[in-house]
Amino acid sequence: MAEKRTTRKINPGPGNNYRARVRMYRQGFGDCLLVFLPRDHGEKDYTILIDCGVFVGTPDGSRLMRQVMADVLTATGGRLDLLIATHEHWDHVSGFIQAEEDFAKLAVDETWLGWPEDPDDDSARGLVKERNALAAALRLAQSGLELAGDQKTAGEVAGLLGFFGAAGSTSGAFDAVREKTDNVSYKRPTDAPARPDGAKARLYVLGPPIDPRMLSRSNPSRSHPETYDLEAANIFLNDLGDALTDQRATPFVARLGISLAVASGLDFFKAHYFDEPQPVAEERSDKFQEELGNDWRRIDADWLASAASFALKLDQATNNTSLVLAIELGDEPGKGDVLLFAADAQVGNWLSWQDLAWQVDGRKVTGPDLIARTVLYKVGHHGSHNATLREMGLETMDNLQTALVPVDEAFAHDKRHWPIPLPGLMESLAEKAQTAVARSDKGIAAAPGASLTNIKETELWIEVQL
């Protein structure tokens, strides 16, 4: 039986009826969050927009993103204090070009991006170059798989490449964010926490990690702590891309190979691989022999099958470059409640927070301390298996009130066959959250005995007031 918990009352700050408001939009499988921090003396709230996108293939995705951006315009009075794009995935940034007209009307004072997007940083340039090369090679691999008839693997690769939008579109959306204002900062976890003008809060950047070992670590493992890194994948996929670009769709050198076009016209290959099926064991029925054909002899696409695995590694590595934000409420550092926005951070990103520490007004604030004081958690990567740590994550959030999960389970399951959100994680969130677990697809699930007077919902958004 779960241990009985005591609900911690959250009180608004003096002179305000709330200390923060967080609006999660309900556009589908994607992230878009609008944060309001009240300023002193009744001035307009300090506003932060964190991402704005939806996954490729979402029905009416462009229309939904126009609705979201129009609401952002109305809710902010047409001006944002801070715009954050956490990482270069379509389901986090598509709205900046899908709702281009309304986004053009939105004034932005400051923009934050993660350090891996810094064009003046040598390490960042290397990461971006590798990521772009991998994505391009994987698109070629997808085409090769389709031509070779392996639709299943081609579909897996296409699904994962959907996080990057159409060719060049995600980088275009990211550029739209970068060009919105001249006041662009590329944030590192070593940066001092920022103090929003006029608001009782501090903004801490927890990720992306600077250590390349943490950037490359996607999945939890006790016996094998590291996963394939971008460099190893890049070597393989550059070779793959070269082969496909050369229209040789084969791992063999030209002098040892015969093209499919030539082979299909030769009697031997026609008899054994392309035309009439060869006899099989007599005890098998004629129908079985007819259905079997000669497909079992062909390995045209086998060498490309690992492309799906490398597409997954590319997706995870990009997720780990997520800019993670912790907002500490109140005047006193080290004491206030925390709002945690984990973007799509995966294992290495989370683990890197354990070593973070800042000196603020003579007081030490650490990464684990911020996690422990979290009262609102924007759940990482739509509730996937490797984007919320247990022992050094959710289990330490003893003050958690509300979990926000931007997800579309039907889209993830029916369209992409992804086990998102993870049932075990959703159960743990329900046990831990003292007020509610709010999902963009299914609405608000209250904790036993909890009052929901501080949570509102419409068809377009769910908003939590603290």
NUVEX-195319 format. One line per 3 residues: their letters; for each residue z, y, x of C-alpha. Coordinates in Angstrom, 1 decimal, m for minus. Layout:
<nodes>
A = Z,Y,X; ... $
</nodes>
This chain:
<nodes>
MAE = 0.0,0.0,0.0; m0.9,3.4,1.3; 2.0,5.6,2.4 $
KRT = 2.9,8.3,m0.2; 1.8,11.8,0.9; 3.2,15.1,0.1 $
TRK = 0.8,17.8,m0.9; 0.9,20.9,1.3; 0.6,24.1,m0.8 $
INP = m2.0,26.6,0.4; m1.2,30.2,m0.2; m3.6,33.1,m0.1 $
GPG = m3.0,35.8,2.5; m1.2,39.0,1.6; m3.3,41.5,m0.3 $
NNY = m6.0,38.9,m1.1; m6.4,36.2,m3.7; m7.9,33.9,m1.1 $
RAR = m8.0,33.5,2.7; m11.4,31.9,2.8; m14.2,30.6,0.5 $
VRM = m16.6,27.9,1.4; m19.7,27.3,m0.7; m21.6,24.0,m0.1 $
YRQ = m25.1,24.0,m1.6; m26.5,21.0,m3.5; m30.1,21.0,m2.5 $
GFG = m30.2,17.3,m1.6; m30.0,15.5,1.8; m29.3,18.5,4.0 $
DCL = m26.8,21.1,5.0; m26.3,24.7,3.9; m22.8,26.3,3.8 $
LVF = m21.8,29.8,3.2; m18.4,31.0,4.3; m16.6,34.1,3.1 $
LPR = m13.6,35.5,5.1; m11.9,38.5,3.4; m11.5,41.7,5.5 $
DHG = m8.6,44.0,5.4; m8.5,47.0,3.1; m10.8,45.5,0.5 $
EKD = m14.0,45.8,2.6; m16.9,43.4,2.0; m16.1,39.8,3.2 $
YTI = m17.2,38.7,6.6; m20.0,36.1,5.8; m21.2,33.2,7.8 $
LID = m24.2,31.0,6.9; m24.2,27.6,8.6; m27.6,25.9,8.5 $
CGV = m30.0,25.9,5.5; m32.3,22.9,5.1; m33.3,19.7,3.3 $
FVG = m34.9,16.5,4.4; m38.7,15.9,4.4; m39.9,14.3,1.2 $
TPD = m37.2,15.7,m1.0; m38.8,16.2,m4.5; m39.2,20.0,m5.0 $
GSR = m37.6,20.6,m1.7; m39.3,24.0,m1.1; m38.4,25.2,m4.6 $
LMR = m34.8,24.1,m4.1; m34.5,25.9,m0.8; m35.9,29.1,m2.4 $
QVM = m33.2,28.8,m5.0; m30.6,28.4,m2.3; m31.8,31.3,m0.2 $
ADV = m32.0,33.5,m3.3; m28.3,32.7,m4.1; m27.4,33.5,m0.5 $
LTA = m29.0,36.9,m0.8; m27.1,37.6,m4.0; m23.8,36.3,m2.8 $
TGG = m23.9,38.3,0.5; m25.4,41.4,m0.9; m28.4,40.8,1.3 $
RLD = m26.4,41.0,4.6; m24.9,38.3,6.8; m22.4,38.9,9.6 $
LLI = m23.2,35.7,11.3; m26.0,33.1,11.1; m25.5,29.7,12.7 $
ATH = m28.2,27.1,13.2; m26.3,24.0,14.5; m29.2,21.9,15.8 $
EHW = m33.0,21.4,15.6; m33.2,19.0,12.6; m35.4,19.7,9.6 $
DHV = m32.6,19.0,7.1; m30.6,21.8,8.7; m33.2,24.5,9.2 $
SGF = m36.1,23.9,6.8; m35.0,26.7,4.4; m35.7,29.4,7.0 $
IQA = m39.4,28.8,6.5; m39.5,27.1,3.1; m37.8,30.2,1.7 $
EED = m39.5,32.6,4.1; m39.8,35.6,1.7; m36.2,35.6,0.7 $
FAK = m35.0,34.9,4.3; m37.0,38.0,5.4; m34.9,40.1,3.0 $
LAV = m31.7,38.9,4.5; m30.2,41.2,7.2; m28.3,39.4,10.0 $
DET = m26.0,41.0,12.4; m25.5,38.2,14.8; m26.9,34.7,15.4 $
WLG = m25.3,31.7,17.2; m27.1,28.7,18.6; m25.8,25.9,20.8 $
WPE = m26.3,26.2,24.5; m29.0,23.4,24.6; m31.3,26.0,22.9 $
DPD = m30.8,28.6,25.6; m34.2,29.3,27.2; m32.6,30.7,30.3 $
DDS = m30.5,27.6,31.0; m32.2,25.0,33.3; m30.3,22.0,31.7 $
ARG = m31.2,23.3,28.2; m34.9,23.6,29.1; m34.9,20.0,30.4 $
LVK = m33.3,18.7,27.2; m35.8,20.6,25.0; m38.7,19.4,27.0 $
ERN = m37.6,15.8,26.8; m36.9,16.1,23.1; m40.3,17.5,22.4 $
ALA = m42.1,14.9,24.5; m40.2,12.1,22.8; m41.0,13.4,19.4 $
AAL = m44.7,13.7,20.2; m44.9,10.3,21.8; m43.1,8.7,18.8 $
RLA = m45.7,10.3,16.4; m48.4,8.6,18.5; m46.5,5.4,18.3 $
QSG = m46.2,5.7,14.6; m50.0,6.0,14.4; m50.5,3.0,16.7 $
LEL = m48.2,0.9,14.5; m50.0,1.9,11.4; m53.4,1.0,12.9 $
AGD = m52.0,m2.3,14.1; m50.8,m3.1,10.6; m47.1,m2.9,11.3 $
QKT = m46.2,m0.7,8.3; m42.6,m1.7,8.3; m41.8,m0.4,11.8 $
AGE = m44.1,2.6,11.3; m42.1,3.5,8.2; m38.8,3.3,10.2 $
VAG = m40.2,5.6,12.9; m41.6,8.0,10.2; m38.3,8.1,8.5 $
LLG = m36.4,9.1,11.6; m39.1,11.6,12.6; m38.5,13.2,9.2 $
FFG = m35.5,14.8,10.8; m38.0,16.8,12.9; m40.2,17.8,10.0 $
AAG = m44.0,17.9,10.4; m45.3,18.3,14.0; m44.0,21.7,15.3 $
STS = m42.4,22.7,12.0; m38.7,22.3,13.0; m39.2,24.3,16.2 $
GAF = m40.9,26.9,14.0; m37.9,27.1,11.7; m35.6,27.4,14.7 $
DAV = m37.7,30.2,16.1; m37.5,32.0,12.8; m33.7,31.9,13.2 $
REK = m33.8,33.0,16.8; m36.1,35.9,16.0; m34.0,37.2,13.1 $
TDN = m32.0,39.5,15.3; m31.8,40.6,18.9; m28.1,39.7,18.9 $
VSY = m28.4,36.0,19.7; m25.7,34.0,21.5; m26.0,30.5,22.9 $
KRP = m22.5,29.1,22.5; m20.5,26.8,24.7; m17.1,25.2,24.1 $
TDA = m15.9,27.1,27.2; m16.4,30.4,25.3; m13.3,32.3,24.2 $
PAR = m12.7,32.2,20.5; m14.3,35.1,18.6; m12.5,37.3,16.2 $
PDG = m14.5,38.3,13.1; m14.4,42.0,12.6; m11.7,42.9,10.1 $
AKA = m10.9,39.3,9.1; m7.7,37.3,9.8; m9.4,34.4,11.5 $
RLY = m10.7,33.1,14.9; m13.9,31.2,15.5; m13.7,28.3,18.0 $
VLG = m16.9,26.5,19.3; m16.0,22.8,19.9; m19.5,21.5,20.7 $
PPI = m22.1,20.7,21.9; m20.5,19.2,25.0; m21.6,20.3,28.4 $
DPR = m21.0,16.9,30.0; m24.3,15.0,29.8; m22.4,11.7,29.4 $
MLS = m20.9,13.0,26.2; m24.3,14.3,25.0; m25.8,10.9,25.4 $
RSN = m23.0,9.0,23.7; m23.9,8.3,20.0; m22.1,5.2,18.9 $
PSR = m18.5,4.0,19.4; m18.1,1.1,21.7; m15.1,m0.2,23.6 $
SHP = m17.0,m2.5,26.0; m20.1,m0.4,26.5; m19.2,3.3,26.3 $
ETY = m22.7,4.6,27.1; m25.9,4.4,25.1; m29.6,4.8,26.1 $
DLE = m30.0,8.4,27.3; m33.0,10.7,26.8; m34.3,10.2,30.3 $
AAN = m34.6,6.5,30.0; m36.3,6.8,26.6; m38.6,9.5,27.9 $
IFL = m40.0,7.3,30.7; m40.9,4.6,28.2; m42.3,6.8,25.6 $
NDL = m44.3,9.0,28.0; m46.1,5.8,29.1; m46.5,4.8,25.5 $
GDA = m48.0,8.2,24.6; m50.3,8.0,27.6; m51.6,4.6,26.5 $
LTD = m52.2,5.7,22.9; m53.8,9.0,23.9; m56.1,7.0,26.1 $
QRA = m57.0,5.0,23.0; m56.0,1.8,24.7; m53.1,0.9,22.3 $
TPF = m52.1,m1.9,24.8; m49.5,m2.3,27.5; m52.0,m3.9,29.9 $
VAR = m54.3,m2.2,32.4; m57.9,m1.8,31.3; m59.4,m4.5,33.6 $
LGI = m57.1,m7.2,32.1; m57.7,m6.3,28.5; m60.3,m6.5,25.8 $
SLA = m60.4,m3.9,23.1; m59.8,m5.0,19.4; m63.3,m3.7,18.5 $
VAS = m64.9,m6.0,21.1; m62.6,m9.0,20.5; m63.2,m9.0,16.8 $
GLD = m66.9,m9.6,17.4; m66.5,m12.6,19.9; m66.7,m16.1,18.4 $
FFK = m63.4,m17.3,20.1; m61.3,m14.4,18.8; m63.1,m14.4,15.4 $
AHY = m62.2,m18.1,15.0; m58.6,m17.9,16.2; m57.4,m14.4,15.3 $
FDE = m59.6,m12.6,12.8; m61.7,m14.7,10.4; m60.9,m18.1,8.8 $
PQP = m57.4,m19.5,9.3; m57.0,m22.4,11.6; m55.7,m25.7,10.2 $
VAE = m51.9,m26.1,10.1; m49.7,m29.2,9.6; m51.1,m31.5,7.0 $
ERS = m47.8,m31.7,5.1; m48.1,m27.9,4.3; m50.0,m27.0,1.1 $
DKF = m53.4,m25.4,1.1; m51.8,m22.4,m0.5; m49.4,m22.0,2.3 $
QEE = m52.2,m22.3,4.8; m54.3,m19.7,3.0; m51.3,m17.3,2.9 $
LGN = m50.4,m17.9,6.5; m53.9,m17.0,7.9; m54.0,m16.1,11.5 $
DWR = m51.7,m13.1,11.4; m48.9,m15.1,13.1; m51.0,m15.4,16.2 $
RID = m51.4,m11.7,16.7; m49.1,m9.5,18.8; m51.0,m6.2,18.5 $
ADW = m48.0,m4.1,17.5; m45.2,m6.1,19.1; m45.0,m3.9,22.2 $
LAS = m44.6,m0.9,20.0; m41.8,m2.3,17.9; m39.1,m0.7,20.2 $
AAS = m40.4,2.7,19.1; m38.1,2.5,16.1; m35.1,2.0,18.4 $
FAL = m36.1,4.9,20.5; m36.7,7.1,17.5; m33.1,6.4,16.5 $
KLD = m31.9,7.3,20.0; m33.8,10.6,19.8; m32.3,11.4,16.4 $
QAT = m28.8,10.6,17.6; m29.2,12.6,20.9; m30.3,15.6,18.9 $
NNT = m27.4,15.3,16.5; m25.1,15.3,19.5; m26.3,18.8,20.5 $
SLV = m24.8,20.1,17.2; m22.9,23.4,17.4; m19.5,22.6,15.9 $
LAI = m17.3,25.4,14.5; m13.6,25.5,13.8; m12.3,28.5,11.9 $
ELG = m8.6,29.1,12.4; m7.2,31.2,9.5; m4.4,33.8,10.0 $
DEP = m3.2,36.2,12.7; m1.2,33.8,14.9; m3.2,31.5,17.2 $
GKG = m2.1,27.9,17.2; m0.5,28.1,13.8; m3.1,28.7,11.1 $
DVL = m5.0,26.3,8.9; m8.4,25.3,10.2; m11.8,24.8,8.6 $
LFA = m13.9,22.3,10.5; m17.7,22.3,10.3; m18.9,19.3,12.3 $
ADA = m22.7,19.6,11.6; m24.1,16.2,12.7; m21.9,15.7,15.8 $
QVG = m21.7,12.1,16.9; m19.2,10.2,19.0; m19.7,12.0,22.4 $
NWL = m19.5,15.4,20.8; m16.2,14.4,19.1; m14.7,12.9,22.2 $
SWQ = m15.4,16.0,24.2; m13.1,18.0,22.0; m10.1,16.1,23.3 $
DLA = m10.2,18.0,26.6; m10.8,21.5,25.2; m8.1,24.2,25.6 $
WQV = m8.0,27.9,25.2; m5.4,30.5,26.1; m5.2,32.9,23.1 $
DGR = m2.6,35.8,23.1; m0.4,33.8,25.5; m0.5,30.6,23.5 $
KVT = m2.4,27.4,24.3; m4.7,26.1,21.6; m6.4,22.7,22.1 $
GPD = m9.2,20.7,20.4; m6.9,18.0,19.1; m4.6,20.7,17.7 $
LIA = m7.4,22.3,15.8; m8.4,18.9,14.3; m4.8,18.2,13.3 $
RTV = m4.5,21.5,11.5; m7.8,21.0,9.6; m7.4,21.6,5.8 $
LYK = m11.1,21.6,5.0; m13.6,19.3,6.7; m17.4,19.5,6.3 $
VGH = m18.1,15.8,6.9; m20.4,15.1,9.8; m24.0,13.8,9.3 $
HGS = m23.8,13.3,5.5; m21.1,10.6,5.9; m22.9,8.3,8.4 $
HNA = m21.1,5.6,10.4; m20.9,7.4,13.8; m20.3,11.1,12.8 $
TLR = m16.6,11.0,11.9; m14.2,9.5,14.5; m11.2,7.6,13.2 $
EMG = m8.4,7.5,15.8; m9.2,10.9,17.3; m10.6,12.4,14.2 $
LET = m9.9,11.8,10.5; m6.6,9.9,11.1; m5.1,13.0,12.8 $
MDN = m6.0,15.4,9.9; m2.6,15.1,8.2; m3.1,18.4,6.5 $
LQT = m6.5,17.7,5.1; m7.0,19.2,1.6; m10.7,19.0,0.8 $
ALV = m13.6,17.1,2.3; m17.2,18.4,1.7; m20.0,15.9,1.9 $
PVD = m23.6,17.2,1.7; m25.4,14.0,0.8; m28.0,12.5,m1.5 $
EAF = m27.1,8.8,m1.7; m30.0,7.8,m3.9; m32.5,9.5,m1.5 $
AHD = m30.9,7.9,1.6; m30.8,4.4,0.0; m34.0,4.3,m2.1 $
KRH = m36.3,6.4,0.1; m35.1,5.6,3.6; m32.9,2.5,3.3 $
WPI = m30.0,4.2,5.2; m26.4,3.2,4.5; m25.4,6.8,3.9 $
PLP = m22.7,7.7,3.0; m20.7,4.9,4.6; m18.4,3.4,1.9 $
GLM = m15.5,2.8,4.2; m15.6,6.4,5.3; m15.7,7.7,1.8 $
ESL = m12.7,5.5,1.0; m10.8,6.9,4.0; m11.7,10.5,3.0 $
AEK = m10.4,9.8,m0.5; m7.1,8.5,0.9; m6.7,11.4,3.3 $
AQT = m7.8,14.4,1.3; m4.9,15.8,m0.7; m7.0,17.8,m3.2 $
AVA = m10.5,16.4,m3.5; m13.6,14.9,m1.9; m16.6,17.0,m3.1 $
RSD = m20.1,15.5,m2.7; m23.2,17.5,m3.3; m24.8,14.6,m5.2 $
KGI = m21.9,13.4,m7.3; m19.6,16.4,m7.7; m15.8,16.6,m7.2 $
AAA = m13.5,13.7,m7.1; m9.9,14.9,m7.4; m7.0,13.3,m5.5 $
PGA = m4.3,11.7,m7.8; m2.2,14.5,m9.3; m4.2,17.3,m7.6 $
SLT = m5.1,20.5,m9.3; m8.6,21.7,m8.9; m8.1,25.3,m9.9 $
NIK = m9.4,26.4,m6.4; m12.7,24.5,m6.7; m15.7,25.6,m8.7 $
ETE = m19.1,23.9,m9.2; m22.5,24.8,m10.6; m25.8,22.9,m10.4 $
LWI = m26.6,24.7,m7.2; m23.3,24.7,m5.3; m19.7,23.6,m5.0 $
EVQ = m17.2,26.3,m3.8; m13.7,25.8,m2.4; m11.2,28.7,m2.3 $
L = m8.2,28.6,0.0 $
</nodes>
